[in-house]
Amino acid sequence: MQPKGWHSRGYLPHFDSPETVQFVTFRLADSLPAHVAKALQDRDHAFPRLDRELDSGIGACWLNRPDIASLVEDALLYFDGERYRLLAWCVMPNHAHVVVEIVNENSLTNIVGSWKSFTAKRANALLGRSGSFWHADYFDRYMRDDRHLARTTEYVENNPVKAKLVSDGTEWPWSSARFRRT
C-alpha cells in the first residue's frame, strides 16, 4: 500500500509519507478510561495530558510482563533497516513510543498495523485471552527538523524515568536508551 499523505480513519489525523521521520505512540485497548479518550480525541494539543494519563499506569499493563514487552520490542526491530529505520523506541507498561524513518515507499499505516496485528495475536495467545489488545488508532507526529528529532528521542528514551519506573533511561530493558550507555 502506498503512503497516503494526510488522512484519518475517523480518529486522529495522520501524516503518511515515505522518507519521513515520525514519532508514533500506540497504546493498549484498556489504557485510558473512555471519558478521557473521548476528551482527547482529535486534539493535537492534548498530547501532554495523554502522556500523563498513560504514564499513570491505567489498565492491565500487559506490557509490564517481560515476555510481552520483549515480543513488542522484537516486532519493532524485525524489519528495521528494510521497511523502516528505528531511531528510538520505548515499550512502556501500557503503551509504546517509536521514532522511525519510513523508507522504500513503505506506509506508516501499514507498518504500525503490522506491529499491532502481529503482537496482538501473539500477546493474546501468551495471556490466554482474546479480544482487543491495542487501541484501534495511534498518534503520530512528523519530525520537523533535527532539533525536534533530538527532543523527541530524548523524551522517548527518558519516558520510564518520567513515569518513575527507573532512575536512568538506560536501566529500562525495552528501550533504545540501553544501547546509548557510555
C-alpha positions in Angstrom: 0.0 0.0 0.0 1.3 3.4 -0.9 1.7 6.2 1.6 -1.5 8.4 1.9 -0.2 11.8 2.9 -2.6 13.4 5.4 -5.5 11.1 6.2 -7.8 10.0 9.0 -9.8 6.9 9.8 -12.3 8.9 11.8 -10.0 9.3 14.8 -6.7 11.2 14.8 -5.3 12.8 11.6 -2.1 11.0 10.3 0.7 12.0 8.0 1.9 9.1 6.0 4.9 9.9 3.7 8.0 8.0 2.6 11.4 9.2 3.8 9.8 11.0 6.7 10.9 10.6 10.4 7.8 10.0 12.6 7.1 9.9 16.3 4.5 7.2 16.9 2.6 6.3 20.1 0.3 3.3 20.3 -1.5 2.1 23.4 -3.3 -0.9 24.9 -7.0 -1.0 24.4 -7.7 -0.5 28.1 -5.0 2.1 28.8 -7.4 5.1 29.1 -10.9 5.4 30.6 -13.5 6.1 27.8 -14.2 9.6 29.0 -10.5 10.6 28.9 -10.0 9.0 25.5 -13.1 10.9 24.2 -11.9 14.2 25.6 -8.5 13.8 23.9 -9.9 12.6 20.5 -8.8 14.8 17.6 -7.0 17.3 19.7 -3.3 17.6 18.8 -2.6 19.8 21.8 -3.9 17.1 24.1 -0.8 15.0 23.9 0.7 16.2 27.2 -2.5 15.1 29.0 -2.5 11.8 27.1 1.1 11.3 28.1 0.3 11.9 31.8 -2.6 9.5 31.7 -0.7 6.7 30.0 2.3 7.1 32.4 -0.1 6.7 35.4 -0.4 3.0 34.5 -4.1 2.7 33.9 -5.4 -0.7 32.6 -4.0 -4.2 32.7 -0.5 -3.0 31.7 0.3 -6.3 30.0 3.5 -4.7 28.6 4.9 -4.9 32.2 5.4 -8.6 31.6 8.9 -9.2 30.2 7.6 -11.8 27.7 5.0 -9.4 26.3 7.4 -6.3 26.3 10.1 -8.4 24.6 7.6 -9.6 22.0 6.7 -6.0 21.1 10.3 -4.8 21.1 11.3 -7.8 18.8 8.4 -6.9 16.4 9.7 -3.3 16.2 13.2 -4.5 15.5 12.2 -7.2 12.9 12.0 -5.0 9.8 14.5 -2.3 11.0 16.7 -1.5 8.0 14.3 -3.0 5.5 10.9 -1.2 5.8 12.0 1.5 8.2 14.9 2.7 10.3 14.3 2.7 14.0 15.8 5.8 15.7 14.4 5.3 19.2 11.8 3.3 20.9 10.4 2.5 24.4 7.9 -0.1 25.4 6.1 1.2 28.5 3.6 -0.8 30.6 0.6 0.2 28.7 1.9 1.9 25.5 4.8 2.1 23.2 6.7 5.1 21.7 8.7 4.8 18.4 10.8 7.2 16.4 11.0 5.8 13.0 12.1 6.8 9.5 10.0 5.3 6.8 12.0 4.0 3.8 11.4 2.5 0.3 7.9 3.8 -0.3 6.5 1.9 2.7 3.4 3.2 4.5 3.4 4.2 8.2 -0.2 3.0 8.4 0.9 -0.5 7.2 3.9 -0.6 9.4 2.0 0.3 12.6 -0.8 -2.0 11.6 1.7 -4.9 11.2 3.3 -4.2 14.6 -0.1 -4.1 16.3 -1.6 -7.1 14.5 1.3 -9.4 15.0 1.9 -8.5 18.6 -1.8 -8.6 19.5 -2.2 -12.2 18.2 1.0 -13.4 20.0 0.3 -11.5 23.2 -3.3 -12.7 23.4 -2.0 -16.3 23.0 0.6 -15.8 25.7 -2.1 -14.2 28.0 -4.7 -16.9 27.2 -7.2 -14.3 26.2 -9.0 -13.0 23.1 -10.3 -9.6 22.2 -8.8 -6.2 21.5 -5.3 -5.9 22.7 -4.3 -2.5 21.2 -6.5 0.6 20.9 -7.7 1.0 17.3 -5.8 4.2 16.5 -2.3 5.6 17.1 -0.8 9.0 17.5 1.9 10.2 15.1 3.8 13.4 14.5 6.5 14.0 11.9 9.8 15.5 12.9 10.2 19.0 11.5 13.9 19.4 12.0 17.0 17.9 13.8 16.2 19.8 17.0 12.7 18.4 17.1 14.1 14.9 16.5 16.6 15.3 19.3 14.0 16.5 21.8 11.6 13.7 20.8 14.3 11.0 21.0 15.2 12.2 24.5 11.6 12.2 25.5 11.1 8.6 24.3 14.2 7.3 26.0 13.5 9.1 29.2 9.8 8.2 29.5 10.5 5.4 32.0 12.3 8.0 34.2 9.5 10.5 34.0 7.0 7.7 34.9 9.2 6.8 37.9 9.9 3.3 36.7 13.7 3.7 36.7 16.1 6.4 37.8 18.0 6.4 34.5 16.6 5.7 31.0 19.5 3.2 30.2 18.1 1.0 33.0 14.8 0.3 31.2 15.1 -3.1 29.4 12.7 -2.3 26.5 14.1 0.9 25.1 16.8 2.1 22.7 18.3 4.1 25.6 20.1 1.0 26.9 22.2 0.9 23.7 23.4 4.5 24.3 25.2 3.7 27.6 28.5 5.4 27.8 
